Amino acid sequence: MSDRHLVVGAGPVGRHVAQLLAARGSEVVVATRSGTDTGLPGVVHVSLDAADPDALAAAADGASVIYNCVNPGDYTRWETVWPPVASSLLAAAERSGAVYAITGTLYPYGPVDGSMREGMPDAATDHKGVLRAAMWADALALHEQGRIRAVEVRGSDYVGPGVGANGHVTRQLPGLRAGKRAWVIGRADVPHSFTDVLDVARLLVAAAEDASAHGRVWHVPSNPARTQRQVLTDMTDLMGLPAPKVSAIPRPTLATLGLAVPLMREINQLSYQWTRPYVLDDAATRAHFSLQPTPWDDICRRTVEG
C-alpha cells in the first residue's frame, strides 16, 4: 500500500487529519474548491470541485486512502450539495482503489432511548439524518459488493480548535469573553456528548488503515457527557471569567423563528438532540483500537486557545 493520502476538505477535521499524517512523514494532498492552504509543512494543496468525479479520481490516483472531511458551508443546502459530492467520492474510491474513510455524524440514528451504540439502526426521519444515513448505506453497499473498502466514524458535537461558529459551544465563546449571556438550544442542563476534532482525526486515520475495521461504523472516543452549562462554565473558568449566564431557547421558539429564518428551521428539526440526554457510547472503539479521548481539561484548553 502506498503512503499517499488524499484529504478532501480543510475544515477542523481535515486539517487535523492532514497534520497527523504529515507529522509521521506521509505524502498528503488536501483538496478543496478554493485550494485553501492549511499552512502545514510538507502538505500539497490542490483546487478542485469534489462533485467532479474525474477531477477527484485524478487527485486520488495512487492514494491509499481518501478521507471525506467535507463540510458543506450552507447548512440549508445539504440536499443540493451533498448528493453529487458523495457520488463523486464513491466513484473516486472505486476507480483509485483507495480506502474510503468517511467523517460521519450521529444524525442517522435520530432520537434514541439511552445511549447511541454502533450497530443501532439508522432510523432518522428528519431530512438531514435520512441524507447522512443514505450516504453511509450507499458506501456500505459498494463495500459489501467488493467494489470499494469503506469505513465511517461518527462523533458528537465538535469542540477543539478551528470549530468556531460551526460549533454549539465554540460559537458562544466570543460573546462570553464580552460578558454576554449564552443562549443555548433546547435545555441547558441535560447530558450531552462532545467530541474533540483531534480525536475524530485520530480515529479516522486508524480506521482507514485497519482492514479489520472496514465495512462498519465506529464511534469517536469522547469524554463523559456534560451539560451545556457545565461545558460553558469549564471554558469560562479557563478564560478567567465568572460563571456564564446561560439561557435556553425552547423548541417552540425555534419553530417560530424557523418560519422566517431557514437556518432556524434546520436547527429546530435536530433540536431533539438538546432536549433529552444525547450520549455517545464508544466502548467498541476503545476496545478495538485501544484509543482513549483527549483529556477533557486539554480539550477545553485547546478549544479556548484555538
DRENDO-1510 file (C-alpha; in Angstrom, 1 decimal, always signed):
<recs>
REC; n; res; u; v; w
REC; 1; MET; +0.0; +0.0; +0.0 .
REC; 2; SER; +1.3; +3.5; -0.9 .
REC; 3; ASP; +1.7; +6.1; +1.8 .
REC; 4; ARG; -0.1; +8.8; -0.2 .
REC; 5; HIS; -3.3; +10.2; +1.3 .
REC; 6; LEU; -6.0; +12.5; -0.2 .
REC; 7; VAL; -7.9; +14.6; +2.3 .
REC; 8; VAL; -11.0; +16.2; +0.9 .
REC; 9; GLY; -11.9; +19.3; +2.9 .
REC; 10; ALA; -9.8; +21.6; +5.0 .
REC; 11; GLY; -12.1; +22.2; +8.0 .
REC; 12; PRO; -11.0; +21.3; +11.5 .
REC; 13; VAL; -11.2; +17.6; +10.9 .
REC; 14; GLY; -9.5; +17.7; +7.5 .
REC; 15; ARG; -6.7; +19.9; +8.9 .
REC; 16; HIS; -6.1; +17.6; +11.9 .
REC; 17; VAL; -6.1; +14.5; +9.6 .
REC; 18; ALA; -3.5; +16.2; +7.3 .
REC; 19; GLN; -1.5; +17.3; +10.3 .
REC; 20; LEU; -1.3; +13.8; +11.8 .
REC; 21; LEU; -0.4; +12.2; +8.5 .
REC; 22; ALA; +2.3; +14.8; +7.6 .
REC; 23; ALA; +3.8; +14.6; +11.1 .
REC; 24; ARG; +4.6; +10.9; +10.5 .
REC; 25; GLY; +6.1; +11.6; +7.1 .
REC; 26; SER; +3.2; +10.5; +4.8 .
REC; 27; GLU; +2.6; +12.2; +1.5 .
REC; 28; VAL; -0.5; +14.3; +2.0 .
REC; 29; VAL; -2.7; +16.1; -0.5 .
REC; 30; VAL; -5.5; +18.4; +0.7 .
REC; 31; ALA; -8.2; +19.1; -1.9 .
REC; 32; THR; -10.7; +22.0; -1.6 .
REC; 33; ARG; -12.7; +24.0; -4.0 .
REC; 34; SER; -10.6; +27.1; -3.3 .
REC; 35; GLY; -7.2; +25.4; -2.9 .
REC; 36; THR; -7.1; +26.5; +0.8 .
REC; 37; ASP; -3.6; +26.4; +2.2 .
REC; 38; THR; -3.6; +24.9; +5.7 .
REC; 39; GLY; -0.1; +26.2; +6.3 .
REC; 40; LEU; +1.0; +22.7; +7.3 .
REC; 41; PRO; +4.6; +21.9; +6.2 .
REC; 42; GLY; +5.0; +19.3; +3.5 .
REC; 43; VAL; +1.3; +19.2; +2.6 .
REC; 44; VAL; +0.3; +19.7; -1.0 .
REC; 45; HIS; -2.9; +21.7; -1.7 .
REC; 46; VAL; -5.0; +21.4; -4.8 .
REC; 47; SER; -8.1; +23.2; -6.0 .
REC; 48; LEU; -10.9; +21.0; -7.4 .
REC; 49; ASP; -14.7; +20.6; -7.3 .
REC; 50; ALA; -15.3; +17.5; -5.1 .
REC; 51; ALA; -18.5; +16.9; -7.1 .
REC; 52; ASP; -16.4; +16.4; -10.3 .
REC; 53; PRO; -15.7; +12.6; -10.3 .
REC; 54; ASP; -13.0; +12.9; -12.9 .
REC; 55; ALA; -11.1; +15.6; -11.1 .
REC; 56; LEU; -11.4; +13.8; -7.8 .
REC; 57; ALA; -10.3; +10.4; -9.3 .
REC; 58; ALA; -7.3; +12.1; -10.8 .
REC; 59; ALA; -6.3; +13.6; -7.5 .
REC; 60; ALA; -6.8; +10.2; -5.8 .
REC; 61; ASP; -4.7; +8.3; -8.3 .
REC; 62; GLY; -2.1; +6.4; -6.4 .
REC; 63; ALA; -3.6; +7.3; -3.0 .
REC; 64; SER; -4.0; +4.6; -0.3 .
REC; 65; VAL; -6.9; +6.5; +1.4 .
REC; 66; ILE; -9.4; +9.1; +0.5 .
REC; 67; TYR; -10.7; +10.9; +3.6 .
REC; 68; ASN; -14.1; +12.5; +3.3 .
REC; 69; CYS; -13.8; +15.6; +5.5 .
REC; 70; VAL; -16.2; +17.7; +3.5 .
REC; 71; ASN; -18.4; +20.1; +5.5 .
REC; 72; PRO; -20.8; +22.0; +3.2 .
REC; 73; GLY; -20.8; +25.6; +4.4 .
REC; 74; ASP; -24.5; +26.3; +3.8 .
REC; 75; TYR; -26.4; +24.2; +6.4 .
REC; 76; THR; -29.7; +24.8; +4.5 .
REC; 77; ARG; -28.5; +23.4; +1.2 .
REC; 78; TRP; -27.3; +19.9; +2.2 .
REC; 79; GLU; -29.8; +18.1; +0.0 .
REC; 80; THR; -28.4; +20.0; -3.0 .
REC; 81; VAL; -24.7; +20.0; -2.2 .
REC; 82; TRP; -24.1; +16.6; -0.7 .
REC; 83; PRO; -25.5; +14.0; -3.2 .
REC; 84; PRO; -23.2; +14.9; -6.1 .
REC; 85; VAL; -20.2; +15.2; -3.8 .
REC; 86; ALA; -21.0; +11.8; -2.1 .
REC; 87; SER; -21.4; +10.2; -5.5 .
REC; 88; SER; -18.1; +11.6; -6.7 .
REC; 89; LEU; -16.3; +10.3; -3.7 .
REC; 90; LEU; -17.6; +6.8; -4.2 .
REC; 91; ALA; -16.6; +6.9; -7.8 .
REC; 92; ALA; -13.1; +8.1; -7.0 .
REC; 93; ALA; -12.7; +5.4; -4.3 .
REC; 94; GLU; -13.8; +2.7; -6.8 .
REC; 95; ARG; -11.6; +4.0; -9.7 .
REC; 96; SER; -8.5; +4.6; -7.5 .
REC; 97; GLY; -8.8; +1.5; -5.2 .
REC; 98; ALA; -8.2; +3.8; -2.2 .
REC; 99; VAL; -9.8; +3.1; +1.1 .
REC; 100; TYR; -12.8; +5.5; +1.6 .
REC; 101; ALA; -12.8; +6.9; +5.2 .
REC; 102; ILE; -15.9; +8.9; +6.0 .
REC; 103; THR; -16.3; +11.6; +8.6 .
REC; 104; GLY; -19.9; +10.8; +9.7 .
REC; 105; THR; -22.3; +12.3; +12.2 .
REC; 106; LEU; -24.8; +10.9; +14.7 .
REC; 107; TYR; -27.7; +12.3; +12.7 .
REC; 108; PRO; -28.6; +9.0; +11.1 .
REC; 109; TYR; -29.8; +7.5; +14.4 .
REC; 110; GLY; -32.4; +10.1; +15.0 .
REC; 111; PRO; -33.9; +10.3; +18.5 .
REC; 112; VAL; -33.0; +7.3; +20.6 .
REC; 113; ASP; -33.7; +6.0; +24.1 .
REC; 114; GLY; -30.5; +5.5; +26.0 .
REC; 115; SER; -27.0; +5.9; +24.6 .
REC; 116; MET; -26.1; +5.6; +20.9 .
REC; 117; ARG; -24.1; +2.5; +20.1 .
REC; 118; GLU; -22.5; +1.2; +16.9 .
REC; 119; GLY; -24.9; -1.2; +15.2 .
REC; 120; MET; -28.0; +0.6; +16.1 .
REC; 121; PRO; -30.3; +1.1; +13.1 .
REC; 122; ASP; -30.1; +4.4; +11.2 .
REC; 123; ALA; -33.7; +5.4; +11.9 .
REC; 124; ALA; -33.8; +9.1; +11.5 .
REC; 125; THR; -36.8; +10.7; +9.9 .
REC; 126; ASP; -35.6; +14.3; +9.6 .
REC; 127; HIS; -34.1; +15.1; +6.1 .
REC; 128; LYS; -30.6; +15.6; +7.3 .
REC; 129; GLY; -30.5; +12.3; +9.2 .
REC; 130; VAL; -32.0; +10.5; +6.3 .
REC; 131; LEU; -29.5; +12.0; +3.9 .
REC; 132; ARG; -26.5; +11.1; +6.0 .
REC; 133; ALA; -27.9; +7.6; +6.6 .
REC; 134; ALA; -28.3; +7.1; +2.8 .
REC; 135; MET; -24.7; +8.3; +2.2 .
REC; 136; TRP; -23.4; +5.5; +4.5 .
REC; 137; ALA; -25.8; +2.9; +3.1 .
REC; 138; ASP; -24.5; +3.7; -0.4 .
REC; 139; ALA; -20.9; +3.3; +0.7 .
REC; 140; LEU; -21.6; +0.1; +2.6 .
REC; 141; ALA; -23.4; -1.4; -0.3 .
REC; 142; LEU; -20.4; -0.9; -2.6 .
REC; 143; HIS; -18.2; -2.2; +0.2 .
REC; 144; GLU; -20.2; -5.4; +0.5 .
REC; 145; GLN; -20.1; -5.8; -3.3 .
REC; 146; GLY; -16.3; -5.7; -3.1 .
REC; 147; ARG; -16.1; -2.6; -5.2 .
REC; 148; ILE; -14.7; -0.3; -2.6 .
REC; 149; ARG; -13.3; -0.5; +1.0 .
REC; 150; ALA; -15.3; +1.9; +3.2 .
REC; 151; VAL; -15.4; +2.8; +6.9 .
REC; 152; GLU; -17.3; +5.6; +8.7 .
REC; 153; VAL; -16.5; +7.3; +12.0 .
REC; 154; ARG; -19.2; +9.2; +13.9 .
REC; 155; GLY; -18.7; +11.8; +16.6 .
REC; 156; SER; -21.0; +14.1; +18.6 .
REC; 157; ASP; -20.9; +17.9; +18.6 .
REC; 158; TYR; -17.4; +19.1; +18.0 .
REC; 159; VAL; -15.1; +21.1; +20.3 .
REC; 160; GLY; -11.5; +21.9; +19.7 .
REC; 161; PRO; -9.5; +24.4; +17.7 .
REC; 162; GLY; -10.9; +25.6; +14.4 .
REC; 163; VAL; -14.6; +24.7; +15.0 .
REC; 164; GLY; -15.6; +28.3; +15.6 .
REC; 165; ALA; -19.1; +29.4; +14.6 .
REC; 166; ASN; -19.9; +25.9; +13.4 .
REC; 167; GLY; -19.9; +24.5; +17.0 .
REC; 168; HIS; -22.7; +24.9; +19.6 .
REC; 169; VAL; -20.1; +25.6; +22.3 .
REC; 170; THR; -17.4; +27.4; +20.4 .
REC; 171; ARG; -19.8; +29.9; +18.8 .
REC; 172; GLN; -20.6; +31.1; +22.3 .
REC; 173; LEU; -17.0; +31.9; +23.3 .
REC; 174; PRO; -16.7; +35.4; +21.7 .
REC; 175; GLY; -19.9; +36.5; +23.4 .
REC; 176; LEU; -18.8; +35.1; +26.8 .
REC; 177; ARG; -15.5; +36.9; +26.5 .
REC; 178; ALA; -17.5; +40.1; +26.0 .
REC; 179; GLY; -19.6; +39.4; +29.1 .
REC; 180; LYS; -22.7; +38.5; +27.2 .
REC; 181; ARG; -25.3; +35.8; +28.1 .
REC; 182; ALA; -25.1; +32.5; +26.3 .
REC; 183; TRP; -28.2; +31.3; +24.5 .
REC; 184; VAL; -28.3; +27.6; +24.0 .
REC; 185; ILE; -30.7; +25.3; +22.2 .
REC; 186; GLY; -33.2; +23.1; +24.0 .
REC; 187; ARG; -32.2; +22.7; +27.6 .
REC; 188; ALA; -29.0; +23.8; +29.4 .
REC; 189; ASP; -28.8; +21.0; +31.9 .
REC; 190; VAL; -29.2; +17.7; +30.2 .
REC; 191; PRO; -26.2; +15.4; +29.5 .
REC; 192; HIS; -24.7; +15.7; +26.0 .
REC; 193; SER; -21.6; +14.2; +24.5 .
REC; 194; PHE; -19.0; +16.4; +22.9 .
REC; 195; THR; -16.2; +15.2; +20.7 .
REC; 196; ASP; -12.8; +16.7; +20.0 .
REC; 197; VAL; -11.9; +17.2; +16.4 .
REC; 198; LEU; -8.4; +15.8; +17.1 .
REC; 199; ASP; -10.0; +12.6; +18.3 .
REC; 200; VAL; -12.1; +12.4; +15.2 .
REC; 201; ALA; -9.0; +12.6; +13.1 .
REC; 202; ARG; -7.1; +10.1; +15.1 .
REC; 203; LEU; -9.9; +7.5; +14.7 .
REC; 204; LEU; -10.4; +8.3; +11.0 .
REC; 205; VAL; -6.7; +7.6; +10.3 .
REC; 206; ALA; -6.6; +4.4; +12.5 .
REC; 207; ALA; -9.9; +3.0; +11.0 .
REC; 208; ALA; -8.7; +3.7; +7.4 .
REC; 209; GLU; -5.5; +1.7; +8.0 .
REC; 210; ASP; -7.1; -1.3; +9.8 .
REC; 211; ALA; -8.6; -3.7; +7.3 .
REC; 212; SER; -10.5; -5.5; +10.1 .
REC; 213; ALA; -12.3; -2.2; +10.9 .
REC; 214; HIS; -13.7; -1.7; +7.4 .
REC; 215; GLY; -17.3; -2.1; +6.5 .
REC; 216; ARG; -18.8; -0.7; +9.6 .
REC; 217; VAL; -19.4; +2.5; +11.7 .
REC; 218; TRP; -17.1; +3.4; +14.7 .
REC; 219; HIS; -17.8; +6.0; +17.4 .
REC; 220; VAL; -15.1; +8.5; +18.2 .
REC; 221; PRO; -13.8; +8.2; +21.8 .
REC; 222; SER; -15.4; +11.0; +23.7 .
REC; 223; ASN; -15.3; +12.1; +27.3 .
REC; 224; PRO; -18.3; +11.5; +29.7 .
REC; 225; ALA; -21.3; +13.6; +28.7 .
REC; 226; ARG; -21.6; +17.1; +30.2 .
REC; 227; THR; -24.4; +19.6; +30.1 .
REC; 228; GLN; -24.2; +22.7; +28.0 .
REC; 229; ARG; -24.0; +24.8; +31.2 .
REC; 230; GLN; -21.1; +22.7; +32.5 .
REC; 231; VAL; -19.1; +22.9; +29.3 .
REC; 232; LEU; -19.5; +26.7; +29.0 .
REC; 233; THR; -18.5; +27.0; +32.7 .
REC; 234; ASP; -15.4; +24.9; +32.1 .
REC; 235; MET; -14.5; +27.2; +29.2 .
REC; 236; THR; -15.1; +30.4; +31.1 .
REC; 237; ASP; -13.1; +29.1; +34.1 .
REC; 238; LEU; -10.1; +28.7; +31.7 .
REC; 239; MET; -10.6; +32.2; +30.4 .
REC; 240; GLY; -10.6; +33.6; +33.9 .
REC; 241; LEU; -14.2; +34.7; +33.6 .
REC; 242; PRO; -17.1; +34.4; +36.0 .
REC; 243; ALA; -19.5; +31.6; +35.6 .
REC; 244; PRO; -21.6; +32.3; +32.5 .
REC; 245; LYS; -25.2; +33.4; +32.4 .
REC; 246; VAL; -27.0; +30.7; +30.4 .
REC; 247; SER; -30.5; +30.8; +28.9 .
REC; 248; ALA; -32.1; +28.1; +26.8 .
REC; 249; ILE; -34.1; +28.6; +23.6 .
REC; 250; PRO; -37.1; +26.2; +23.8 .
REC; 251; ARG; -38.3; +24.2; +20.8 .
REC; 252; PRO; -41.5; +26.2; +20.3 .
REC; 253; THR; -39.4; +29.4; +19.9 .
REC; 254; LEU; -37.1; +27.7; +17.4 .
REC; 255; ALA; -40.2; +26.6; +15.5 .
REC; 256; THR; -41.5; +30.1; +15.4 .
REC; 257; LEU; -38.1; +31.5; +14.3 .
REC; 258; GLY; -37.9; +28.8; +11.6 .
REC; 259; LEU; -41.0; +30.3; +9.9 .
REC; 260; ALA; -38.9; +33.2; +8.8 .
REC; 261; VAL; -35.3; +32.0; +9.1 .
REC; 262; PRO; -34.3; +28.9; +7.1 .
REC; 263; LEU; -31.3; +28.1; +9.3 .
REC; 264; MET; -33.5; +28.1; +12.4 .
REC; 265; ARG; -35.9; +25.7; +10.7 .
REC; 266; GLU; -33.0; +23.3; +10.1 .
REC; 267; ILE; -31.8; +23.6; +13.7 .
REC; 268; ASN; -35.3; +23.0; +15.0 .
REC; 269; GLN; -35.5; +19.7; +13.2 .
REC; 270; LEU; -32.5; +18.5; +15.1 .
REC; 271; SER; -33.3; +20.1; +18.4 .
REC; 272; TYR; -34.3; +16.8; +19.9 .
REC; 273; GLN; -30.5; +16.4; +20.4 .
REC; 274; TRP; -30.6; +19.2; +23.1 .
REC; 275; THR; -33.9; +18.5; +24.9 .
REC; 276; ARG; -33.0; +15.0; +26.2 .
REC; 277; PRO; -29.8; +13.1; +27.0 .
REC; 278; TYR; -27.7; +12.8; +23.9 .
REC; 279; VAL; -24.9; +10.3; +24.8 .
REC; 280; LEU; -22.4; +8.5; +22.6 .
REC; 281; ASP; -21.3; +5.0; +23.6 .
REC; 282; ASP; -17.7; +4.5; +22.3 .
REC; 283; ALA; -16.9; +1.2; +24.1 .
REC; 284; ALA; -16.4; -0.8; +20.9 .
REC; 285; THR; -13.9; +1.7; +19.5 .
REC; 286; ARG; -11.9; +1.9; +22.7 .
REC; 287; ALA; -11.7; -1.9; +22.8 .
REC; 288; HIS; -10.8; -2.4; +19.2 .
REC; 289; PHE; -8.3; +0.4; +18.7 .
REC; 290; SER; -7.1; +0.9; +22.2 .
REC; 291; LEU; -7.9; +4.6; +21.8 .
REC; 292; GLN; -8.9; +7.0; +24.6 .
REC; 293; PRO; -10.3; +10.5; +24.2 .
REC; 294; THR; -8.1; +13.5; +24.8 .
REC; 295; PRO; -8.4; +14.5; +28.5 .
REC; 296; TRP; -11.3; +17.0; +28.9 .
REC; 297; ASP; -9.1; +19.7; +30.5 .
REC; 298; ASP; -6.8; +19.5; +27.5 .
REC; 299; ILE; -9.7; +19.8; +25.1 .
REC; 300; CYS; -11.0; +22.9; +26.9 .
REC; 301; ARG; -7.6; +24.5; +26.8 .
REC; 302; ARG; -7.2; +23.7; +23.1 .
REC; 303; THR; -10.7; +25.0; +22.3 .
REC; 304; VAL; -10.2; +28.3; +24.2 .
REC; 305; GLU; -6.7; +28.9; +22.7 .
REC; 306; GLY; -7.9; +27.9; +19.2 .
</recs>
